[in-house]
Amino acid sequence: FCAAWSLSEPTYVQRAPVNDARGPRTLTCSDTFLSEFGTSLDPHTVICPQGCLLQSTAAPLIGCGIYTLDSSICLAAMHAGAVTNDG
């Protein structure tokens, strides 16, 4: 997706999540985008468990707003403000 660059008129990209008949995928704190979805470019709906901030087994978090494919999905969601440590 390419969009014109403008500070006065931002372009927002919004896409509906993949329609998975099984519903949202329940993750562990260590699941990464690459391990769960490969190199998919589609958005996905997931459920994160409680307490990922306190688990040392979580995958690393690399990025800010845009995260590497090997970052923990749930930690990235918390960092971005999409979920809390309560899941």
C-alpha positions in Angstrom: 0.0 0.0 0.0 1.4 3.4 -1.0 0.0 6.7 0.1 0.9 10.3 -0.4 3.0 11.8 2.4 1.5 14.9 4.0 1.9 16.2 7.6 -1.3 18.2 7.3 -3.4 15.3 5.9 -2.3 11.9 7.3 -3.3 8.7 5.6 -4.5 5.9 7.9 -4.3 2.3 6.7 -7.0 0.1 8.2 -7.6 -3.5 7.2 -10.0 -6.0 8.6 -8.4 -9.1 10.3 -8.3 -12.4 8.5 -11.6 -14.2 8.7 -10.5 -17.3 10.6 -13.4 -19.7 11.1 -11.7 -20.8 14.4 -12.0 -17.3 15.8 -9.1 -15.4 17.5 -5.9 -17.4 18.1 -5.0 -17.8 21.8 -1.3 -17.1 22.2 1.4 -17.7 24.8 3.7 -14.8 26.0 6.5 -16.2 23.9 4.6 -16.5 20.6 6.0 -14.3 17.8 4.3 -13.2 14.6 6.8 -15.4 12.6 6.1 -18.5 14.7 2.3 -18.1 14.5 1.6 -16.5 11.1 4.8 -16.8 9.1 5.4 -14.0 6.7 1.7 -13.2 6.3 0.9 -9.5 5.6 -2.6 -9.8 6.8 -3.9 -8.5 10.2 -4.9 -11.2 12.7 -7.0 -11.3 15.8 -5.4 -12.8 18.9 -5.9 -13.3 22.6 -3.0 -12.7 25.0 -2.7 -14.3 28.4 -2.3 -12.4 31.7 1.1 -11.7 33.1 3.4 -11.5 30.1 5.4 -8.7 31.6 6.5 -10.9 34.5 7.5 -14.0 32.4 11.1 -14.4 31.5 10.2 -16.9 28.8 8.7 -14.2 26.5 10.4 -13.5 23.2 12.3 -10.2 23.0 10.6 -7.0 21.9 12.3 -5.1 19.1 10.7 -2.1 17.7 8.4 0.9 18.5 5.1 1.0 16.7 6.4 -1.4 14.1 8.0 -4.5 15.6 10.2 -7.2 14.1 8.6 -10.5 13.2 10.5 -12.3 16.0 9.2 -10.0 18.7 6.6 -11.3 21.2 3.1 -10.5 19.8 1.7 -9.9 23.3 4.5 -7.7 24.5 4.3 -5.7 21.3 0.5 -5.3 21.8 1.2 -4.1 25.4 3.9 -1.7 24.3 1.6 -0.3 21.6 -1.2 0.1 24.2 -3.6 -2.4 22.5 -3.8 -4.6 25.6 -2.7 -4.6 29.2 -0.8 -7.1 31.3 -4.2 -8.4 32.3 -4.6 -10.0 28.9 
